[in-house]
Amino acid sequence: MKPGDKIPDLRGAIDDDTGIRLRDFKGKFVVVYFYPKDSTPGCTLEAQDFRDQQKDFAKHNAVVLGVSRDSLTSHARFKSKQAIDFDLVSDPDEIWCNAFDVIHEKVLYGKRHLGIVRSTFLIGPDGKLEREWRGVKVKGHADAVLSALRELAA
């Protein structure tokens, strides 16, 4: 996908296996951020940054969705421990990950494996991709996404 492309109507599971669909957010901006693993240092900081700016995203008609391959149980613990007030989509079958092409080879401690490359996508109210960030560095990232949202919403 590239900016301007229509995003497919993906389905996923949140919370207690409640279903969610991207089309549920038609008319709103949607921030979809992909992260490798619940409760790890970088992923925790990223979630906290989006959590702490949640009201600013909402002011600009935007919802935030975090996506990882973790289970619903893991997401529930993570949300509770970090007081995360937005939805985390469980994607164990990598449907969302593959749609956004965020699974790539990574190297950790000299070993190669396939994993989620930290990435964020800003979808417009019309369901089209407006912006994308790939290979994200956590520090300042939520600010950058919010800045892009403000620009688009103006």
C-alpha positions in Angstrom: 0.0 0.0 0.0 1.1 3.6 -0.7 -0.5 6.9 0.2 -3.8 7.4 -1.6 -4.6 3.6 -1.7 -7.9 2.4 -0.3 -7.3 0.3 2.8 -9.0 -3.1 2.8 -11.8 -3.6 5.4 -9.8 -5.7 7.8 -11.4 -7.6 10.7 -9.7 -8.3 14.0 -10.3 -9.2 17.6 -10.0 -6.9 20.6 -10.7 -7.2 24.3 -12.7 -10.3 25.1 -12.8 -11.4 21.5 -15.0 -8.5 20.4 -14.9 -8.1 16.7 -13.6 -4.9 15.1 -13.5 -3.8 11.5 -11.8 -0.9 9.9 -15.1 0.2 8.2 -16.4 0.7 11.8 -14.4 3.9 11.8 -15.6 5.4 8.5 -15.6 9.2 8.8 -12.8 9.2 11.3 -9.0 9.3 11.0 -7.5 6.0 12.1 -4.0 5.6 13.4 -2.9 2.0 13.1 0.4 1.3 14.7 2.2 -2.1 14.6 4.5 -3.1 17.4 6.5 -6.3 18.1 5.5 -7.4 21.5 3.4 -6.4 24.6 5.2 -5.4 27.7 8.7 -4.9 26.1 10.5 -1.7 26.8 10.1 0.0 23.4 6.5 -1.2 22.9 5.6 0.0 26.4 7.0 3.5 25.8 5.2 3.7 22.4 1.9 2.7 23.9 2.3 5.1 26.8 3.1 8.0 24.3 -0.1 7.2 22.3 -2.1 6.8 25.6 -0.8 10.2 26.9 -1.9 12.0 23.7 -5.2 10.1 23.3 -7.3 13.2 24.0 -5.4 15.2 21.4 -6.0 12.5 18.8 -9.7 12.4 19.7 -9.9 16.2 19.3 -8.9 15.7 15.7 -11.5 13.0 15.0 -9.0 10.2 15.2 -8.9 6.8 16.9 -5.7 4.8 17.7 -5.4 1.1 17.2 -2.3 -0.9 18.3 -1.7 -4.2 16.5 0.6 -7.0 17.4 0.6 -10.8 17.1 0.1 -11.2 20.8 -2.9 -12.9 22.3 -6.1 -11.2 23.6 -5.0 -12.3 27.1 -1.6 -10.7 26.7 -3.2 -7.5 25.3 -5.6 -7.4 28.3 -2.7 -7.6 30.8 -0.8 -5.0 28.9 -3.7 -2.6 28.7 -4.5 -3.0 32.4 -0.9 -2.5 33.6 -0.3 0.5 31.4 -3.8 2.1 31.6 -4.1 2.0 27.8 -7.4 3.5 26.8 -7.5 2.5 23.1 -8.0 -0.8 21.4 -5.2 -3.4 20.8 -5.9 -5.8 17.9 -4.7 -9.3 18.3 -3.3 -10.5 14.9 -1.9 -14.0 15.5 -2.7 -15.0 11.9 -0.9 -11.9 10.6 -3.8 -10.8 8.5 -3.3 -7.1 9.4 0.5 -7.5 9.4 0.5 -8.9 5.9 -2.0 -6.3 4.6 0.3 -3.5 5.7 3.5 -5.5 4.9 5.1 -5.1 8.3 6.6 -8.6 8.8 10.2 -8.7 7.7 13.5 -10.4 8.6 15.1 -8.9 11.7 18.3 -9.7 13.5 18.3 -10.0 17.3 21.4 -11.0 19.1 22.9 -12.2 15.9 19.9 -14.5 15.1 17.7 -13.9 12.1 13.9 -14.2 12.5 10.7 -12.8 11.0 9.1 -10.1 13.1 7.0 -7.0 13.1 8.9 -3.9 12.0 7.6 -1.1 14.1 5.3 0.9 11.6 2.4 3.3 11.8 -0.2 4.2 9.2 -2.6 7.2 9.2 -5.9 6.4 7.4 -8.2 9.2 6.3 -11.9 9.4 7.0 -12.4 8.2 3.4 -10.6 5.0 4.2 -7.5 5.9 2.1 -3.9 5.8 3.4 -2.7 9.3 4.1 0.7 8.8 5.7 3.0 5.9 6.7 6.0 5.6 8.9 8.2 2.5 8.7 11.1 1.4 10.8 9.9 3.8 13.6 12.0 5.0 16.4 9.8 5.3 19.5 11.0 8.6 20.9 8.9 11.5 19.5 7.0 9.2 17.1 3.5 9.8 18.6 4.2 13.5 18.3 5.1 13.2 14.6 1.9 11.3 14.0 -0.2 13.8 15.9 1.5 16.6 13.9 0.6 15.0 10.6 -3.0 14.5 11.8 -3.3 18.2 12.7 -2.0 19.1 9.3 -4.5 16.8 7.5 -7.4 17.8 9.8 -6.9 21.5 9.2 
